[in-house]
């Protein structure tokens, strides 16, 4: 249900998706280009990711119960902009930007799941720009471009004001919620395992040619477009065909041919079909918990990223290990989606 005649999907999804790009770019630039992390970079990145990703689950539950998702998104943008004021106090800036990131992501994600139709499509569109933002912020942090300290805060302030006025989908809470079965809990844990595998593989697969800026741009674009098309195809052909099919086709490409640019890029594109698929799968199990559903996916992303962040991922430098994990994810996804289908009968 939407906010009457004032609501239009295009302005809403465009603004929230673009803000997602700027939010992630601002966070990456602050961490890598402004704060002096020095010898504490691994610990700082671990702390940032733990707060930014794990807190989305409790924040999402708060949104499902009492907190306005639109207010959550606006507060997130404000906190990220304000964190730049504490650039010389690393711990404060780190905590503020992490919490801001969590609030924005889950606030916007909850609103996207409130759309009446094409939830997978718009979820993919909303989430896809995040990777582009991370790449942009990382690039600006090491480039020779003169990006002032107020560049991102200024853009975020403008976007925060726009967020205040753009119409959003109506967010309806159900006071009487049904309990979830043990089978449902198990399925959610299995979906989170798939997401953790996607995170681990996505961060650890080596593309030796990505030092070429032209090819790297193609790779980042393919990852983003994979999330978009994963949503579009899921709404048209179903979660099963899109998610499992994408994993199975990407499996040999990422495991054995990532050194060939066109095959590696195609593999990354297909591999990311699973992003909207897993989100919608969890939401189908927890239909009354949009915020929590979104937050659980980011908890799983963090879990999968831990070995890479702490530098304990050398065991993944094996083609057959990558092949096995993607195959395992496809088998689990097939099993889970069969169970979710029975829930919706």
ZAMARGU-4260 file (C-alpha; in steps of 0.2 Angstrom, whole numbers, plus 5000, padded with zeros to 4 digits):
<rodrens>
0) 5000/5000/5000 | 5007/5017/4995 | 5005/5035/5001 | 4990/5039/4989 | 4992/5048/4973
5) 5008/5057/4979 | 5019/5042/4978 | 5029/5038/4962 | 5041/5023/4962 | 5053/5031/4950
10) 5058/5046/4961 | 5058/5035/4976 | 5069/5021/4969 | 5081/5033/4960 | 5084/5044/4975
15) 5087/5030/4987 | 5098/5020/4975 | 5109/5035/4971 | 5110/5040/4989 | 5115/5022/4992
20) 5130/5025/4980 | 5135/5041/4989 | 5133/5033/5006 | 5145/5019/5002 | 5157/5030/4993
25) 5157/5042/5008 | 5161/5028/5020 | 5175/5021/5009 | 5183/5038/5006 | 5182/5042/5025
30) 5190/5025/5030 | 5203/5024/5017 | 5207/5043/5012 | 5203/5053/5028 | 5206/5043/5044
35) 5224/5039/5048 | 5222/5021/5052 | 5240/5016/5049 | 5244/4999/5058 | 5226/4998/5064
40) 5218/4996/5047 | 5213/4978/5049 | 5205/4980/5066 | 5197/4996/5060 | 5189/4988/5045
45) 5184/4973/5055 | 5175/4985/5068 | 5167/4996/5054 | 5160/4981/5045 | 5154/4972/5061
50) 5144/4988/5066 | 5138/4993/5049 | 5133/4975/5044 | 5128/4966/5060 | 5118/4981/5067
55) 5106/4981/5053 | 5097/4966/5060 | 5093/4974/5077 | 5089/4991/5068 | 5078/4981/5056
60) 5069/4973/5070 | 5066/4991/5078 | 5060/4997/5061 | 5047/4982/5061 | 5041/4987/5078
65) 5043/5006/5081 | 5056/5015/5071 | 5051/5024/5055 | 5061/5017/5040 | 5062/5034/5032
70) 5068/5042/5048 | 5081/5028/5049 | 5087/5032/5032 | 5088/5050/5035 | 5097/5048/5052
75) 5110/5037/5043 | 5114/5050/5030 | 5115/5063/5044 | 5127/5053/5054 | 5138/5049/5040
80) 5140/5067/5035 | 5143/5072/5053 | 5156/5059/5055 | 5168/5069/5044 | 5168/5082/5058
85) 5178/5070/5069 | 5191/5065/5056 | 5205/5068/5068 | 5196/5057/5082 | 5196/5040/5073
90) 5186/5030/5085 | 5171/5043/5086 | 5171/5045/5067 | 5172/5026/5065 | 5157/5022/5076
95) 5147/5036/5069 | 5150/5031/5050 | 5147/5013/5054 | 5130/5016/5063 | 5125/5028/5050
100) 5129/5016/5036 | 5118/5003/5045 | 5103/5014/5048 | 5103/5020/5030 | 5104/5003/5022
105) 5091/4995/5032 | 5079/5010/5032 | 5080/5011/5013 | 5079/4992/5011 | 5064/4991/5022
110) 5055/5004/5011 | 5059/4994/4995 | 5052/4978/5002 | 5036/4988/5006 | 5033/4991/4987
115) 5017/4982/4981 | 5025/4974/4966 | 5042/4968/4959 | 5051/4968/4976 | 5065/4958/4969
120) 5068/4970/4954 | 5068/4985/4965 | 5078/4977/4979 | 5091/4973/4965 | 5091/4991/4959
125) 5092/4998/4977 | 5107/4987/4982 | 5117/4987/4966 | 5124/5005/4967 | 5133/5001/4983
130) 5147/4991/4975 | 5150/5006/4963 | 5150/5018/4978 | 5163/5007/4987 | 5174/5007/4971
135) 5172/5025/4968 | 5176/5030/4986 | 5191/5018/4986 | 5197/5026/4970 | 5195/5044/4976
140) 5205/5039/4992 | 5221/5035/4982 | 5219/5047/4967 | 5227/5063/4964 | 5210/5072/4962
145) 5208/5086/4975 | 5193/5080/4984 | 5190/5091/4999 | 5184/5086/5016 | 5167/5094/5014
150) 5164/5086/4997 | 5154/5070/5003 | 5146/5079/5018 | 5139/5092/5007 | 5131/5080/4994
155) 5124/5070/5009 | 5116/5085/5017 | 5107/5089/5000 | 5102/5071/4998 | 5096/5070/5016
160) 5085/5085/5013 | 5078/5077/4997 | 5074/5061/5007 | 5064/5071/5019 | 5052/5077/5005
165) 5051/5062/4993 | 5036/5051/4995 | 5039/5033/5001 | 5029/5017/5001 | 5017/5015/5015
170) 5026/5005/5029 | 5012/4994/5037 | 5016/4985/5053 | 5006/4970/5058 | 5003/4970/5077
175) 4999/4951/5078 | 5013/4942/5071 | 5014/4923/5068 | 5028/4913/5076 | 5041/4905/5065
180) 5043/4886/5064 | 5059/4877/5068 | 5060/4873/5049 | 5058/4891/5045 | 5073/4895/5056
185) 5083/4882/5048 | 5079/4888/5031 | 5084/4906/5036 | 5101/4899/5043 | 5104/4890/5027
190) 5100/4906/5016 | 5112/4915/5027 | 5125/4902/5023 | 5122/4905/5005 | 5125/4923/5007
195) 5140/4920/5017 | 5147/4909/5003 | 5143/4923/4991 | 5152/4936/5001 | 5167/4925/5004
200) 5169/4919/4985 | 5165/4937/4979 | 5179/4945/4989 | 5192/4931/4987 | 5191/4926/4968
205) 5207/4933/4960 | 5205/4943/4944 | 5223/4946/4938 | 5218/4958/4925 | 5208/4970/4936
210) 5223/4982/4938 | 5218/4987/4920 | 5206/5002/4924 | 5195/4999/4909 | 5192/4980/4913
215) 5190/4984/4932 | 5176/4996/4927 | 5168/4983/4917 | 5169/4971/4932 | 5161/4983/4944
220) 5147/4986/4932 | 5144/4968/4929 | 5143/4965/4948 | 5130/4979/4949 | 5120/4974/4934
225) 5120/4956/4940 | 5110/4961/4955 | 5098/4972/4945 | 5095/4958/4932 | 5094/4945/4946
230) 5079/4954/4953 | 5071/4957/4936 | 5073/4939/4931 | 5067/4933/4948 | 5051/4942/4946
235) 5048/4936/4928 | 5054/4918/4929 | 5055/4914/4948 | 5068/4913/4961 | 5073/4895/4958
240) 5078/4897/4939 | 5086/4914/4942 | 5096/4910/4958 | 5101/4892/4955 | 5104/4894/4937
245) 5115/4909/4939 | 5125/4900/4952 | 5127/4884/4941 | 5132/4894/4926 | 5144/4905/4935
250) 5152/4890/4944 | 5165/4885/4931 | 5168/4903/4925 | 5173/4909/4942 | 5182/4893/4947
255) 5192/4889/4932 | 5192/4904/4920 | 5193/4920/4931 | 5210/4925/4922 | 5200/4927/4906
260) 5192/4944/4907 | 5176/4941/4897 | 5173/4925/4906 | 5177/4932/4923 | 5166/4947/4920
265) 5152/4935/4914 | 5154/4924/4929 | 5153/4939/4941 | 5138/4945/4933 | 5129/4928/4934
270) 5135/4925/4952 | 5127/4941/4958 | 5110/4935/4953 | 5108/4927/4970 | 5108/4944/4979
275) 5089/4948/4977 | 5085/4930/4977 | 5091/4927/4994 | 5084/4943/5001 | 5066/4939/4994
280) 5068/4921/5000 | 5071/4927/5018 | 5057/4939/5017 | 5045/4925/5011 | 5049/4916/5027
285) 5047/4932/5037 | 5034/4942/5027 | 5030/4953/5042 | 5048/4957/5046 | 5054/4968/5032
290) 5068/4976/5042 | 5074/4960/5050 | 5074/4951/5034 | 5085/4964/5026 | 5096/4965/5041
295) 5099/4946/5042 | 5106/4946/5024 | 5120/4959/5029 | 5124/4949/5045 | 5128/4934/5033
300) 5138/4946/5022 | 5149/4951/5036 | 5152/4933/5042 | 5157/4928/5025 | 5169/4943/5024
305) 5179/4939/5040 | 5192/4927/5033 | 5196/4940/5019 | 5197/4955/5031 | 5209/4946/5043
310) 5219/4939/5029 | 5215/4921/5032 | 5208/4916/5014 | 5224/4909/5006 | 5215/4892/5007
315) 5203/4899/4994 | 5217/4900/4981 | 5211/4883/4973 | 5200/4881/4958 | 5191/4866/4965
320) 5188/4874/4982 | 5179/4889/4973 | 5170/4876/4962 | 5164/4866/4978 | 5158/4881/4987
325) 5148/4888/4973 | 5141/4871/4970 | 5136/4869/4988 | 5127/4886/4988 | 5117/4880/4973
330) 5112/4864/4981 | 5107/4873/4997 | 5098/4887/4987 | 5088/4873/4978 | 5083/4865/4994
335) 5078/4881/5003 | 5067/4887/4988 | 5058/4871/4987 | 5054/4873/5006 | 5049/4892/5003
340) 5038/4887/4989 | 5028/4875/5001 | 5026/4889/5013 | 5017/4900/5000 | 5004/4887/4994
</rodrens>
